[in-house]
Amino acid sequence: MLERGLADLSLRPLAGAVGSSPRVLLYLFGSKDGLTRALLARARAEELDLLDGLHKPGREGRVGLAVVAEQLWSWLTADEHRGLLTLWVEGYARSLIDPTGPWAGFAQATVEDWLAVLAATQPRAERRSAAGEARRTAVLAILRGALLDLLATGDRKRTTAAVRQQLAALAVSEHQA
């Protein structure tokens, strides 16, 4: 799936690659889309583990949106995650194109999940404010927009510079809040 994407993938070669059969995959996941959702859920769990590692023990306050966003950007730009992220974009787009199909709600759930994760990095008072919600929405937009551009162009230097510039501005606004 990571090598071919969803459009060019059939279960037979996938089953062969993992030492199984198409029937077993269908039994376990229900469909190719179910298998893809499981793969994306696993990747999300790994990303959430990364975020959990950023929280400093014993403190109510978190490390802050800018610091967490920088760590996330490092994860997103790692070469070993490119195939998975390309697959995520394909699933996200399918959710927007066919909102009643097997991907129904995927894009919206992804946004809600990440906003919740980012909220957890904010101090309680900021987390509950409109300004705090706007800051985490901005972080999400910065990371996703830069990720799409990186996947399209492969220009890590330019996209990283843009992300860092925006995160520096965010860090200043966090300290002023």
N, C-alpha and C positions, 0 to 999 in steps of 0.2 A: 504494500500500500504506500509506503513511504517513497519507494522508487518510481511507481507508476501513477499514483493518484487514484482517484475514484473512477474516473471516466474510462480508463484503460485497464481496469483490473477485473479479472474474473476469479471466482473461487477456486477453480481447479489448480492453476499455477500457485496461488497463495497456499492452498492446502499442501501441495507438494513441497513448497519451500519450508513449511513448518513441520513436515513429517506427519501429516494427517490426511483426512479425506474431506471433500466438499460437504458430504453429509454430516460429518462430525461438526464441522464449523457451523453449518446451518442449525444443527441441534443445539449447540452451545450458545450461539448468538442470534438465531432467528433469521438473519439476513446479512448481506454484505454491509448494509447500513448499520445494523446492530453491532457488527464487529468493529466498524469504524468508530462508532460512538464509544465503545469500550476502550479503544485505543486512545481516543481523545480524553476520556475520563481519567485514564491512567496518567497521561501527560499532565493533566490539571492537578492531580494528586501530587505529582512530583514538584510542580510549581508551588503548590501550597506548602509543601514541606520546606522548600527553599525560603519562603516567607516566614514560616514559623521559626526557622533558624536565625532570622534577623532580629527577632524580638529579644530584648535584654531581660533576663530573669530578674524578678524581684522589683520591677518598676511598673507603675501604672502607665506611665507615658511610653510611647513607642519610639523607635529610632527616627521616625518622620517620613513623610511621603517622598521627599527628594532622595533620601538615602535608599529607601526601598526601591524606588523607581530605577535608580542607577544599578542596583543589583539585578533587578528584573531585566533591564536592558542588556546586561552582560549575559544573562541566561538566554535571552531571545536572540542574541547575535552569535552564539556559539555555533560553529559549523555543524556539530552533531545534531542540532535541533532543527536544521533547515527543512528536512523532509517532513517532519512532524508539523511544523508551522505552516508549510505549504498545504498540507492536508487539512489543517485547522481552517485556513482561509477558504478552502474549497467547501468544507462543511458549513462554515459561516455564510458563505454566499448562497449555498443551496437552501439554507434556512430562510433567507430573504426572498428568494425566487419562488419557492414552493412552501408557503407558510402552513399548509395543511398536510404536507407529506411527512415522510419519516424523520425529517429534520425539523419539524415544527417546534418552535420555541428555542432552538439551539442558540441562535444569535442573542436573543434577549436574555436567556439564562446565563450566557457567558458574560454579558455586560453586568448583570446583577451580581454574579459571583465575584467578579473582579472588583466591583465597587465595594462589596462587603469586605473583601480582603484588604483593600486599600484603607477603608474606614478603620479597620483594626489597628492600623499603624499610627493613627491620629490620637492625640489626647482626647479624653472623653468630651470636654466642652466643645472642641473644634469639630469632632465627629458629628455632633448633634446640630451644628449650625449650618445655615445655608451657604456660608462662605466655605466651610469645610467640605461640604458636598460638591461645591463648584471646583475646589482645588483637586479633589480626587477624580472628578470627571475630566478635568484638564489633563491630569497625569495619564489617565486611561487613553484619552484622545491622542496625546503626544506619542505614547508608546505604540499604539496600534497604527497610527498614521506612518510613523517612522518605520515600523516593521513592514508594512505593505510596500513602502518605497524600497527598503532594503531587499526584500524578496524579489521585487521587480528588477532592480538594477545591480544588486550585489555590492553597492557602494557603501561599505561599512564606515569608512572614514567620514564621509559627508553626513550620513545619517546619524552617526554617533556624535559628531560635532553639534548638529542641530538639537539632538536630545539633551546633550549636556548644557547647551545654552538655555534651553527652556527650563531645565531642572534647576539651574543656578537662579533663574528669575523666580521660580517657585520657592526655593529655599529662602530667598530674601523676603518674599511675601509671608512665608510661614513664621519667620522671626518677627515680622512686624505685626502679625495678628495677635 
